[in-house]
Amino acid sequence: MENFRKESDLLGELKVPADAYYGVQTQRAIDNFKISGQLLSAYPDFIKGLAFVKKAAAKTNYELGLLDENLYFKIAEACDEIVAGKYHDQFPVDMIQGGAGTSINMNANEVIANIVLEKLGKNKGEYEFCSPNDHINLSQSTNDAYPTAIKMGLLHMNTGLVDRLEKIVEAFRAKGKEFHDVIKMGRTQLQDAVPMTLGQEFEAYAATLEEDISKLNNNASLFVEVNMGATAIGTGLNAPVGYATLCAKNLAQITGFPVVSAPDLVEATPDTGSYVIYSSATKRLAVKLSKICNDLRLLSSGPRAGLFEINLPPMQPGSSIMPGKVNPVIPEVVNQVCFKVFGNDLTVTFAAEAGQLQLNVMEPVLSHAIMENINFLCNALDTLREKCVVGITANKEVCLNMVKHSIGIVTALNPYIGYKKSTEIAKEALETGNSVYNLVLEKGVLSQEKLDEILNPKNMLKPHNK
């Protein structure tokens, strides 16, 4: 039979597992919020963000004479251990909860307090020696500590997302170089357009994704402005003079991020604008990524009744009834991740708008949506790169054959024979099945030498003079 200890709070006594580092308020959250099944323990960067905030707060309180040296060092040591990955299983609360994040803040306060008690040779729950509220939460409230921890977590998570993005950009760029001489037909509105190379197509994928690296980093840079010292609504009640600026300085030193105190703490406490704009950057990335996956599925369609210009690595049998069928499962799963990101961005929008007066109580679902987006995108980018992009091969002859038989190459004749004559030739080619090349010669519109020069696909890949 499991052993328990009793702890009490405003609502009375409650049993807590004897070996748990969390306490009564965390236990209430476990009991109350069985919502998403996604626990705080699944988001290590968020937990580290909480530890960074609590360490910075303790250091500030110590420097301002509010916390004795021994207790400060023990708190700092406990926070360092959490940052290093210990005790993460002691954060079992659901990411989506009521209370504007109070349960998560108290989860951190209780875990750190009980780690400190253990270091002091005391029993868990002997809070008279180190209190979750009076020591770990000193000069703070959930309303400044919790959003600051979210921001520290998101800064770290953004670093990981950008790293994945840089790697897939490199993979697409490598394919661009590999396919530099594969001539193919470009398409607009799914209709033949003008020739290009498969290399240009893949280089464009690299370029469009590369743009989002700076967008993510620029938007994430808004997270360095924090409201520590606010504390409940921004007036600074229960925080000493100078706390806000000093705590931001300490947090910057601890995290390595250029953290600063918000110029107006009353404004900063309910403000969720930084989350909205960062979420929009993840949506922008997802939109581009999904479009690329749509392209990969189209370009690899077939093998006999589709475009079949490229081959995707075969990952698994594609049908329980159709022998030999292999589906583009990796682009398909990435498409679905992108749809999830779109929905989460809408959740962020609604949650940010739902703020009232001096606080936004919807930050739990807001932060969860963004963190889920980052995790999904990290996994999707790795999966797409490793299991699809690096193994793509080109069907060079298929691509060239389509160019030779395309009506689209008539566009190159416009500057030489005019739009009207080009249209006539294109129409006749469509109706008769004859090639543009043969029709131009039969009608004596151009000499064969001039026509060969104009319609050489390689001459149509860049600007040139008549």
N, C-alpha and C positions, 0 to 999 in steps of 0.2 A: 504494500500500500504506500502510495506516495506521501512524503512528509510535506507539511505546510507550516508556514509561519503566518501570524496574524499581523496585519497592518491596518491603520485607520486613517480616514480623511474626513472631509466635511460630511459625507453621507454615512459614516460609521465604519465598522470593521469589515475586513474582507480577507479571505484566505489567499495567500500567494505561495507558489511552490518554494520550498525551503531553500533550494539551491539556485533560485532565480536571482539575477542581479537587478532585474526590474522590480518595481514595487506596486503599491495599491492602485495608483492611477493608471499605470500601464495595464494592470489586470482588468480594470473596469473597461478600458478601451478594447481589450481582447474580447470581453464578454458582450460589449455593445455593438461593435462594428465588424460584423461578419459580412462584408460587402463584396469586395473584388477578388479576394483570395490572394492578392498581390501585397506582400508584406514589406514593411520598411527594410527588413533584412535582405531583400532582393535588390536593393539599391545602395551598394556600398559607398558610392561617392556622396550620396546624401548623408549617410551615417558619418562619413569623414567630415563633411561640412558641419554637422552638428558638433563634432569633437573640436574642430578648429574654432568654432564660435565660443564654445565653453572654455577652451584654453585661453583664448584672447580675453574673454570676460574675467577669468580668474587672474590673469596677469595684470589687467587694468585695476581690478579691485585691490590686488596686493600693492601695486605701485601707488595707489591712492590711500593706502593705509586701512583698508576695510577688511583685509583677509590676512591672517598670520602666515608667516613664511612656510612653516611646515605643511600646513594645509594646502597652500598654493602649489608647492612642489609636488605634493601627492596628487592633486587634481590634474596638474600638467602631465604628470607621468601616466595617469589613467587615460587622459585624452590622447597622448602619444601612442599608447597601446591600441586604442580603438582605431586611430589613423593607420596603424600598421596592420590592421585586419583582425585583431582579437575582439571577442565578445559580440560579433555581429549577429550571432544567433539570439542575442538578448534584446533584439529589436523586432518583436513579433506583432506589432500593431498594423492594422490594415492601412494602406496608403490613402484610402478614401474614408473620411470620417467627419463627423460634426465637431464643432469646437474651435474652428479656425487654427488647427494645428496644436492645440494645447496637449493632446495625448502624446504627440511625437516629441514635443519639447520636454514634457514630464518623463517620458521614456528615457530620454538622454540624461536628464537630471538624476533620475533614480539609478540608472546603471552606473553612471560616474560616481555617484555618492557611495554606492555599495562596493564598488571597486576600491575606492579610497578607504572605506571602513575596513575592508579586508587587509589593506596595506598597513592600517593602523593597529591591526590585531584585534579588531572588534568584530561583532557579529553583524550579519546583514540585517538591516532594519533598525540598528541602534543610531537613529538619526540625530540624537542629541550631540553626537561627536562630529558628524558631517551630514548636513541636511540637504536634500534635493532642492528645497525652496530657499532656505536661508543662506546657503553657501554656494551651491552649483548655479543657482538661478539668481544670485545676488546682483543687484543693479540691472536686472533684465525683466522682461515679460515675454510671453509667447509672441507678442505682436512685433517685437524687434528681433529676438533670437531666432525664431522659426523662419521668417523670410530671408534673413541673412544666411542661415544655413542652406536654404534652398539655392540661393545665389552662388554660394561657394561650391555646392555640389554641381550645379549646372556649368560653372566655369571649368571644372575638371572634366565633366562629361563632354563638353564641347571640344576640348582638346582631343579626346578619343575619337569623336566623330570626324573632326578635320583630318586626323591621321588616316582614317579609313578612306576618306574622300580623296586625299592626295594619292593614295595607293591605286585607287581605281582610275584616276586621271592618268597616272603613269601607264597603267595597263592598256587603256584605250589609245594612248599616244603611241605605245609600242606597236599596236595593231595598225595604226595609221601609217607608220613607217614600213611595216611588213607588206601592206597592201598598196603601196604608193604607185605601183605600175598596173594595177588591176582596173582597166577601163570599164565603166558601167553606165547605165542610163540613170540620170537623176529623175525624180518624179515630184510633181506638185499636184495636190488634190487626187492622188493615186493614179494620175495620168502621166504619160511620158513627157518629160520636159527637155532637158539637154544633157549631154554627156558630162561625166565627172569621173573621179576615181574613187574606188572603195576606200582608199587611203584618206582622201579628203573627207569622206563621210565619217570615218572613225576619228579623225583628228577633230572634227566638229564636235563630236561627243565629248572628247577630252576638254575642248575649250569651253563648252557650255557648263560642264561640271566644275571646271577650275574657277569660273567666276564666283561660284557659291562659297568657296573657301573664304574669301575676303568678306562676303556678306555675313556668314556665320560668325566670323571673328569680330567684325564691327558691331554686330547686334549683341553678341555676348559681352562686349566691353561695357555695356550699360549695367551689367550685374555688379560692377565694382563699387557702385554707389549704394551704401547700406544705411540702415536707420538704427543701428545699435545706439542705445542711450535714449531712445524715443520717450518712455519705454512702452506704456500702454497705448497712448494716442498721439505721441509726438511732443508732449509738453515737457518731458524729461523728469516727471515726478518719480521719486524713488531711485534716481541715479544722481551721483554727486556731480558737482561742477567740474567740467573738463572731461567727463567720462566719455562722451560720444566721440570726440576727436581722438583721444588717446586710445580708445578701444579699436577704432578704425585703423590707426597706425600699427597697433599690435597685431591686428588681424592680417594686415598687409605683410608684416614681417614674418608671420607664421606660415601664411599660405603661398607667398611669393607673387600674389596678384596685387595690382596697384589699388588696393581698397581705399576708399575715401568716405568720409561722413557726408550724408546728404545735406545740402544747404538749408532745407526746410523740412524738419523731421515730421511736422504735422502733415505736410503734403506727402512725404515719402512713405508714411505708414500704411495708408490705404491704397497707394498707387501700385498698379500692376502693369504699367505700360511697357516695362522692359521685357516682361514675359510675353506680352502680345507680339512685340516686334521680333523677338527671337523665335517664337513659334511660327511666325510668318516666314522666317528664313528656312525653317525645316520644311514647311509646306512647299516653298519655292523649289527646294532641292528635290522633294518628292515628285513634284509636277514634272520636272525635267527628267528625273530618273525613270518615271513611268512612261514618258514619251519615248525614251531610248529603248525601253523594254518592248514597247509596242513595235518599234522599228525592227528590233532583232527578231521578233516573232514573224513579222511580215517578210523580211529579207530571207529568212530560213524556211519559209512556208513551202510545202510540197511533200515529197521530193519531185513528183511528176506533174502535179497540177497547181503548183504555186510559183513563186519567184525563184526560189532555190539558188539565190546568189551567194549565200553563205551557209556553212554548216555549223550548228551549235554542238558542243560535246554531248553525246547521248548519255543521259543520266539514269534512266529507268524505262522499262517497257511502258508504252503509252495507252494500252487498252486491254481490257479483260476479254474482248471479243474480236478485235481486229488484229490479226497477226502482223508483226513487222512494224507496227505503228510506234513511233517515238515522238513524244510531245516536248515542246519547249518549256519544261517545268520550272526552270530557274527564273527566266523572265516572268513567268506567270506568278510565281510566289512573290517576286519583288513588286510586281504590279499591285498585288493585294496588300503588301506592306504600305505602299504609297497611299492606297485608299484609306487605310487605317490612320495614317498621318493626317490626311485631309480632315477626317472626322474629329481627330483629337484637336486640330487647330480650331475647329468650330467650337469645341468644348472650352478651349482656352478663351475664346472670344466671349462666350456667354458668361463664363466664370468671372472674367475681368469686369464685364459690364455690371455684374451683380453686386459689386461693392456698394456699401451704404455708409454714408457719413464718415467716421474716422477709422474704419477697418473694412477689409474685404475678407469675409469669413469663408469664401470659396477657394482659398489658396490650396487646400489639400487636393481637390480634383484638378485644379489648374496645374500644380507642380507635377502631379502624377502623369497628366496628359503629355506634358513636355518631356519628362524623363522617359516615358514609354516610347515616345517618338524617337528620341535619341538612341535608345537601346535597339529598337526595331530597325532604324536606319543603319546603325553600325553593323548589325547582323546581316542585313540585306546587302549592304555594300561589299562585305567580305564574301558572302555567298555568291553574288553576281560575278565578282572578280575571279575568285578561285575556281568556281564550278562552271563558269560560262565564258567570260571574256577572254581569258588567257588561252583557251582551247579552240577559239573560233578559227575556222579555215575558210578560204575563198574558193568558189567555183568559177575560176577565171574564164573558162570557155563559155559558160552560160552567160556571164556578164557581157562578154564581147559580142556574142551572137545577138543578144537583145539590142545592143547599140546598132549593129549592122542592119537590123530589120525594123528599127524604130522609125516612126514618122517624125519623131521629135527632132531628128537631126536637120530637118528642113529649116528650123529656126536659124541655123547658121547661114542660110542663103539670103535672109532678109536684106542685109546691107548691100548685096550684089545684084539681086533681081527684083527687089521690092516685095512688100507684104502681100500685095494682091496676087502676083505670079506665084509666090511661095504657097499661098493658100490654095490656089488652083491645083498645084502639083500635089500638095498634101491630100486634098480631097480625092483626086484621081488615084493616088496610091492606096488610100483607104478602100475605095470602091472596087479597084481591080486586083488588089493584092500585089501589084508591081512595086518595085522599090523606088524610093525617091531618086536614087542614083541613076537608075535606068531611064526614068522618065525625063530627067534633066537632059540627058544625052540624046534621047530620041527626039525631043523637041528642039534641040540645038540651042538651048538657052545659054549653056556654058561649054567651053572646051573640056575635054577629059582631064587635061593637065591642071587646069584651074579648079575643076570640080574636085579632083583628088586632093588638091592642096587645102581647099575649104573644108571638105568633109573628113579629112583625117581627124579622127577623134582627139588625138593629142593636141591638135591645133585649136580645139574648142574648149580647152580646160583653163584658159586664162585670157585676159583682154589682149587684143591685137589690133593693128591698123589694117585698113582695107588694102 
